[in-house]
Amino acid sequence: MTKLESLQGTSSMADQAKDRIRAAILEGKLRPGEKITIERIAADLGISRTPVREALKALETDNMVRLIPRRGAIVEPFAWREIEHRYAIRAMLEGYAAELACEAANEELRQALQRNCERQAKLLAGFRSNSPAKLRALSEISHEFHQLLWTAANSPTLLRIVESLRLPSSFSESFYSTPEYRDAVMAHHSEITAALMARDRKLAKELTVNHLIAAGKMIAEAALSGSKRDRQADTKPTESSLAADSLQFALLHLT
């Protein structure tokens, strides 16, 4: 099982553990069907077992893991599909937000959206390597773009619901490490901005919905391909594995 980094910050240990485990699942670091040992997670995160149990219970409610009495938990075989589900829901909500934002489109919003797109383009132009700082900055700029839409919609209820659908920041940073994904997001944001400034409600909604559906598919594909690569690496023959008998080999990969 992939080792997780120790926790830091001021939020509760259970909440942090939940976010860290969820991110590992969605990034493909914890693979569908893989066993999650409470003791191992607690040791990796540098916390006691109690907040890990609480985190796993919360993730079971979200259908991300399945708890097994006295044995820990396993990652739900189709947990990665949660990505597409979240983005499909976001697409519906943010499409509506884009329509509402068209009504409120003014010079202040136009400048804010254009500044955001310019910052993103400038950052992309200087992308030479996937440094954590640059990936984090790109993730934050993208989130700010969507926040501008949510805020312009002037609906606290919509804002609260959409915020609850956000993926962990570490997952967003992993997504932006792929050049094709970065370029696609930049193009989509520019098109949505143009539609908003033209006050074209229908087009703004359509572009926003298509953007989020496409993002969900790209993210799910990245998580699934990462899981497949890890499985291939795990099963690549080595001298020691070839020397082991078949029963030992099977047990090694099932536990």
C-alpha positions as CSV (number, residue, x, y, z in Angstrom):
1,M,0.0,0.0,0.0
2,T,1.3,3.5,-0.9
3,K,2.7,5.4,2.1
4,L,0.8,8.6,2.9
5,E,2.5,11.8,4.2
6,S,2.1,12.8,7.8
7,L,-0.6,15.3,8.7
8,Q,-0.2,19.0,9.4
9,G,-2.6,21.9,9.9
10,T,-5.3,23.0,12.2
11,S,-8.4,21.1,11.1
12,S,-9.4,17.9,12.9
13,M,-7.3,14.8,12.5
14,A,-10.3,12.8,11.3
15,D,-11.1,15.4,8.6
16,Q,-7.5,15.6,7.4
17,A,-7.2,11.8,7.3
18,K,-10.4,11.6,5.3
19,D,-9.2,14.1,2.8
20,R,-5.8,12.4,2.5
21,I,-7.3,8.9,2.1
22,R,-9.8,10.2,-0.4
23,A,-7.1,12.0,-2.4
24,A,-5.0,8.8,-2.5
25,I,-8.0,6.8,-3.8
26,L,-9.0,9.3,-6.5
27,E,-5.3,9.7,-7.6
28,G,-5.1,5.9,-8.0
29,K,-2.5,5.6,-5.2
30,L,-4.9,3.4,-3.3
31,R,-6.4,1.1,-6.0
32,P,-9.9,-0.3,-6.3
33,G,-10.2,-3.5,-4.2
34,E,-7.0,-2.7,-2.2
35,K,-7.0,-3.4,1.5
36,I,-6.6,-0.4,3.9
37,T,-5.1,-1.2,7.2
38,I,-6.0,1.2,10.0
39,E,-2.7,0.7,11.8
40,R,-0.7,1.3,8.7
41,I,-2.6,4.5,7.8
42,A,-2.3,5.8,11.4
43,A,1.4,5.2,11.3
44,D,1.9,6.9,8.0
45,L,-0.1,9.9,9.0
46,G,1.4,10.1,12.5
47,I,-1.9,9.9,14.3
48,S,-3.8,7.5,16.5
49,R,-6.2,4.8,15.1
50,T,-9.3,6.6,16.3
51,P,-9.4,9.5,13.8
52,V,-8.5,7.0,11.0
53,R,-11.5,4.9,12.0
54,E,-13.7,8.0,11.9
55,A,-12.3,8.9,8.5
56,L,-13.0,5.5,7.1
57,K,-16.5,5.5,8.4
58,A,-17.1,8.9,6.7
59,L,-15.6,7.5,3.5
60,E,-17.9,4.5,3.7
61,T,-20.9,6.8,3.8
62,D,-19.5,8.4,0.6
63,N,-19.2,4.9,-1.0
64,M,-15.4,5.3,-1.3
65,V,-14.5,2.4,1.0
66,R,-16.1,-0.7,2.4
67,L,-15.5,-1.4,6.1
68,I,-14.7,-5.0,7.1
69,P,-15.3,-5.9,10.8
70,R,-11.9,-6.4,12.6
71,R,-10.0,-6.2,9.3
72,G,-10.0,-2.5,8.3
73,A,-11.4,-1.6,5.0
74,I,-11.0,-2.0,1.2
75,V,-11.3,0.6,-1.5
76,E,-14.6,0.2,-3.3
77,P,-13.9,-1.3,-6.8
78,F,-15.6,1.6,-8.6
79,A,-14.6,4.4,-6.2
80,W,-12.9,6.3,-9.0
81,R,-16.3,6.7,-10.7
82,E,-17.1,9.1,-7.9
83,I,-15.0,11.6,-9.8
84,E,-17.3,11.6,-12.8
85,H,-20.4,11.7,-10.6
86,R,-19.1,14.8,-8.7
87,Y,-18.3,16.6,-11.9
88,A,-21.6,15.7,-13.5
89,I,-23.4,17.2,-10.5
90,R,-21.0,20.2,-10.6
91,A,-21.8,20.6,-14.3
92,M,-25.5,21.0,-13.7
93,L,-25.0,23.4,-10.8
94,E,-22.3,25.5,-12.4
95,G,-24.2,25.7,-15.7
96,Y,-27.0,27.3,-13.8
97,A,-24.5,29.5,-12.0
98,A,-23.1,30.7,-15.4
99,E,-26.6,31.6,-16.5
100,L,-27.1,33.7,-13.3
101,A,-23.6,35.2,-13.7
102,C,-24.6,36.5,-17.2
103,E,-27.3,38.6,-15.6
104,A,-24.7,40.1,-13.2
105,A,-22.0,40.5,-15.8
106,N,-20.4,43.9,-15.4
107,E,-17.0,45.6,-15.9
108,E,-15.8,44.4,-12.6
109,L,-16.5,40.8,-13.3
110,R,-15.1,41.1,-16.8
111,Q,-11.8,42.5,-15.5
112,A,-11.6,39.8,-12.8
113,L,-12.2,37.0,-15.2
114,Q,-9.7,38.4,-17.7
115,R,-7.0,38.9,-15.0
116,N,-7.5,35.3,-13.9
117,C,-7.1,34.0,-17.5
118,E,-4.1,36.2,-18.0
119,R,-2.5,34.9,-14.8
120,Q,-3.2,31.3,-15.9
121,A,-1.8,31.9,-19.4
122,K,1.4,33.5,-18.0
123,L,1.9,30.6,-15.6
124,L,1.4,28.1,-18.4
125,A,3.9,29.9,-20.6
126,G,6.6,29.5,-18.0
127,F,5.8,25.8,-17.3
128,R,9.1,23.9,-17.7
129,S,8.7,21.3,-14.9
130,N,5.9,20.1,-12.7
131,S,7.1,21.7,-9.5
132,P,4.7,21.4,-6.5
133,A,4.6,25.2,-6.2
134,K,3.6,25.7,-9.8
135,L,1.0,23.0,-9.8
136,R,-0.5,24.4,-6.5
137,A,-0.6,27.9,-8.0
138,L,-2.3,26.7,-11.2
139,S,-4.9,24.7,-9.1
140,E,-5.6,27.8,-7.0
141,I,-6.0,30.1,-10.1
142,S,-8.4,27.6,-11.6
143,H,-10.4,27.4,-8.4
144,E,-10.5,31.2,-8.3
145,F,-12.0,31.3,-11.8
146,H,-14.9,29.0,-10.7
147,Q,-15.3,31.0,-7.5
148,L,-15.8,34.1,-9.6
149,L,-18.7,32.4,-11.4
150,W,-20.2,31.1,-8.2
151,T,-20.0,34.5,-6.5
152,A,-21.5,36.3,-9.5
153,A,-24.5,34.0,-9.4
154,N,-25.3,35.6,-6.0
155,S,-26.8,32.4,-4.5
156,P,-25.4,31.4,-1.1
157,T,-27.1,28.0,-1.4
158,L,-25.5,27.2,-4.7
159,L,-22.1,28.4,-3.4
160,R,-22.4,26.1,-0.4
161,I,-23.3,23.0,-2.4
162,V,-20.7,23.5,-5.1
163,E,-18.0,24.1,-2.5
164,S,-18.9,20.7,-0.9
165,L,-18.2,18.9,-4.2
166,R,-14.5,20.1,-4.4
167,L,-11.9,17.4,-4.6
168,P,-8.8,17.6,-2.3
169,S,-6.3,20.1,-3.4
170,S,-3.6,17.5,-3.7
171,F,-5.7,15.7,-6.3
172,S,-6.2,18.9,-8.4
173,E,-2.4,19.4,-8.4
174,S,-2.0,15.9,-9.7
175,F,-4.5,16.6,-12.5
176,Y,-2.6,19.7,-13.6
177,S,0.7,17.8,-14.0
178,T,-0.6,16.6,-17.4
179,P,0.1,19.3,-20.2
180,E,-3.0,18.3,-22.3
181,Y,-5.3,18.9,-19.3
182,R,-3.7,22.2,-18.5
183,D,-4.2,23.5,-22.0
184,A,-7.8,22.2,-22.2
185,V,-8.7,24.1,-19.0
186,M,-7.1,27.3,-20.2
187,A,-9.0,27.1,-23.5
188,H,-12.3,26.3,-21.7
189,H,-12.0,29.2,-19.3
190,S,-11.3,31.7,-22.1
191,E,-14.3,30.6,-24.0
192,I,-16.6,30.8,-20.9
193,T,-15.3,34.3,-20.2
194,A,-16.1,35.4,-23.7
195,A,-19.6,34.0,-23.5
196,L,-20.2,35.7,-20.1
197,M,-19.0,39.0,-21.4
198,A,-21.4,38.7,-24.4
199,R,-24.2,37.9,-21.9
200,D,-25.0,34.8,-23.9
201,R,-26.8,32.8,-21.2
202,K,-27.3,29.7,-23.4
203,L,-23.7,29.6,-24.6
204,A,-22.2,30.3,-21.2
205,K,-24.2,27.5,-19.7
206,E,-23.4,25.1,-22.5
207,L,-19.6,25.8,-22.3
208,T,-19.5,25.5,-18.5
209,V,-21.4,22.2,-18.5
210,N,-19.2,20.8,-21.3
211,H,-16.0,22.0,-19.5
212,L,-16.9,20.2,-16.3
213,I,-18.1,17.0,-18.0
214,A,-14.8,16.9,-19.9
215,A,-12.8,17.6,-16.8
216,G,-14.5,14.8,-14.9
217,K,-13.7,12.3,-17.7
218,M,-10.1,13.4,-18.0
219,I,-9.7,13.1,-14.2
220,A,-11.3,9.7,-14.1
221,E,-9.2,8.5,-17.0
222,A,-6.0,9.7,-15.3
223,A,-6.9,8.0,-12.0
224,L,-7.8,4.7,-13.8
225,S,-4.7,4.8,-16.0
226,G,-2.5,5.5,-12.9
227,S,-4.1,2.5,-11.1
228,K,-3.4,0.3,-14.1
229,R,0.2,1.4,-14.2
230,D,0.7,0.7,-10.5
231,R,-0.8,-2.8,-11.0
232,Q,1.5,-3.5,-13.8
233,A,4.5,-2.4,-11.8
234,D,3.3,-4.5,-8.8
235,T,3.0,-7.6,-11.0
236,K,6.3,-7.2,-13.0
237,P,8.4,-10.3,-12.4
238,T,11.5,-10.1,-10.3
239,E,14.1,-12.7,-9.3
240,S,12.5,-13.0,-5.9
241,S,9.0,-13.3,-7.1
242,L,9.9,-15.9,-9.6
243,A,11.6,-17.9,-6.9
244,A,8.6,-17.8,-4.6
245,D,6.0,-20.6,-4.9
246,S,2.6,-19.8,-6.4
247,L,0.8,-19.8,-3.0
248,Q,3.1,-17.3,-1.4
249,F,2.9,-15.1,-4.5
250,A,-0.9,-15.1,-4.4
251,L,-1.0,-14.3,-0.7
252,L,1.5,-11.4,-1.2
253,H,-0.8,-9.7,-3.7
254,L,-4.0,-10.4,-1.9
255,T,-3.1,-9.0,1.5
